[in-house]
Amino acid sequence: MNVSAELEARARDWSARPAFLEGDRVWSHGEVHDLAARAATVLADRGVSAGTRVLLVLPDGIAWAVAFLAVARLGATAVLTNPALPAADHEFIAADARVTHVVTGEETADRFADATVLRGGELVDAARRHSPGPALDVAGDTPLYVQYTSGTTGRPKGAVHRHRDLSCYYEAFGRPRLGLRADDVTLSVSKLFFAYGFGNAFVFPLFSGGSAVLTPERPKPALVAELVERHGVTVLYGVPSAYGNLAAETDPSAFAGLRAAVSAGEKLTLPFHERFTAFLGVPVLDQLGSTEAGHAMCANGLDSDTPGTIGRPVPGFELQVRDKDGTPLPDGEAGELWARGPSVMAGYLNRPEETAKTLVDGWLATRDRAVRNPDGTYTHLGRTDDLEMVGGITVSPLEVEQVLAAHPGVQEVAVAAVADERGASKLRAFVVPKPSAPPAETLSAELIGRARAELAAFKVPRSVQVVDALPRTPTGKIQRFRLRQGTW
């Protein structure tokens, strides 16, 4: 069934309830689906049909939601991208996905000379003047959208997801682990172009009858606190660095209405979990997902939270920890995490070789390192491609970061192997201090002392560099290669 039609049918039970809150405007579920049906007519008049790929270069807002649903109604495929990317990246994605149509904002409209361009505001305005069109009946495995990977290690790749995947996200995490309800109001710091934000602020509200607060910009801590308090947000989604900023810069009273908070995108260390839970007054539930899996594949829940872990496989997913030869490992032994589940991507767009390496006999090679614990939970150890070599010995930077993050003066920390003046790789800790932190020299000495007390000698950073911010991808992941190069 066409997922846009499925969501429209579900919404008949809550058509008057709020779906999206944008500025002072409230859009009901009924309004959203009516606009999407009319916008589909506009897009069809511009040549969009089944199989057409439409690039969405829009900030979070009603135009994004309407455009996505309209594309889905036509059996076309939405290609999602960050509107803040430089022109060269947009051009790469447009060419790689072979898009013929683009829905975008005014500031990026001139980047796509080879495509039919429609501005988001223009689409919404035109929709009001058109009649609604029917949704094309499609099979559940019909491509629905393409979401590009973060590009932490190279050129981004487009993961292809299907119409049936959206209900899987909700049934795997939103409903069973969070118990999302029609009276929930959610806010996601991660944006809609990111797999995490797409599920949080688009899929879950539409399937549950709840609502999401949408902001075009990546909200700063003060704005997050203001929006949470103003709209009565009950479920907050963020990444550890965002929660750290909230704890450092806002008043906890703003979050009194929360019933849950969710963390993903980076490792949530146990000290940070304890700090954020105390600050927010609700459990901060860690999870692991990926662009390729669509959303969460392993997660904690309100009824099963094990701090310091990423929880247990979500319903429908199986996980295995394997060695480098592909042999499953017993509990307690670290290896690469493999996943199998109903929402795993169909493959990378136009990348058969990459797809064959990543999808093997129905299993997804996540490129994440993990260990399964005796109680069935999993502990995330970082990326298989995110290890540091120091003196010929492999070091997990996340292990070092977890020790350093426990220092009360640390707001954020990342560790990388940096070549010294002789070309030898030495571990360096890059630290964003809290306002209450001691002077840099004192902080550095305390951190190195802490590492010496808790880690093997070869894992102790040889230096500490205090910085204002850490380099991240547009989706918030640490770019460790830029730390190594000093290029940010």
Secondary structure, DSSP 8 states (H G I E B T S, - for coil): --HHHHHHHHGGGSTTSEEEEETTEEEEHHHHHHHHHHHHHHHHHTT--TT-EEEEE--SSHHHHHHHHHHHHTT-EEEE--TTS-HHHHHHHHHHHT-SEEEE-GGGGGG-TTSEEEEHHHHHHHHTTS---------TTSEEEEEE---SSSS--EEEEETTHHHHHIIIIITTTT---TT-EEEESS-TTSHHHHIIIIIHHHHHT-EEEE-SS---HHHHHHHHHHHT--EEEE-HHHHHHHHHHS-GGGGTT-SEEEE-SS---HHHHHHHHHHHSS-EEEEEE-TTTSSEEEE-BTTB--TTS--EE-TT-EEEEE-TTS-B--TT--EEEEEE-TTS-SEETT-HHHHHHHEETTEEEEEEEEEE-TTS-EEEEEETT--EEETTEEE-HHHHHHHHHTSTTEEEEEEEEEE-TTS-EEEEEEEEE-TT---HHHHHHHHHHHHHHHS-GGGS-SEEEE-S---B-TTS-B-HHHHHHT--
